[in-house]
Amino acid sequence: MQTCQQKLNDEATVVSRSEDLARMVQAGALALREGDIPGALGLFEKVIEAFPDRPEGHNNLGALYTSLGEFARAEACFDRVLQLIPDNGNILYNRGLVRARQEKFETARLDFEAVLALNPLDPDAHNNLGVAAYVRGDVEEARTHFTAALATHRTHPNAAINLCDLEAAAGDIPRAVATCRTFLERSGNPEIRRKLVDVATAGAVEYLDLAIGVLESLVQEDEDRKLRQTLGRLITARSALQGNTPL
């Protein structure tokens, strides 16, 4: 299942009237753009030390920790930002994202639901709520959220891929193929093209399994050479599709 990237937040990074704060934040951002991760970390930590009651340092540090994969630290930073500027949709979304990446799906769900309470049409929040629902086994709710994301953003690639995956996992390969083809007609996204290949291959393997099972029972009853040859070809084709072509 595909989640979405973190969101930028103007309210938490707006330049303060304090020239010192603005200068320190800009220095941290410059270090980050230049690839100096340790320098950026140090600068944003200094922002927090000097201005603990401003959101800028906490938010930038949370975004940086997210990019480094240090999700527990990022979550703590976003917690602090939300104490300072409650009900901020972008920060709620980013905290939900890092919670989901720690597999804390129930608390992540609460954050994404809070985002939708502020903006009911947010496609990324719907997509991530769909992922959370799918993880806990609620396929219908997951389908509802992926569909809602696509109703707002007709070519949302993650929601489209997730909906294709959901249908394939539910065993409805024809529906999964049709879903992929629908979104390919809208966008031609290469990730969806790759997903269509995966889904179609899975369907081919499923039908080959069916044909092989029938042929195996037939050759036990009939020594027809052509039946055995066909069986051998289908077994070879299945191995090839599964990436196990015999040498």
Helices and strands as residue ranges (DSSP letters): H 10-13, H 19-33, H 37-50, H 55-68, H 71-84, H 89-101, H 105-118, H 123-135, H 139-152, H 157-169, H 173-187, H 190-221, H 225-241
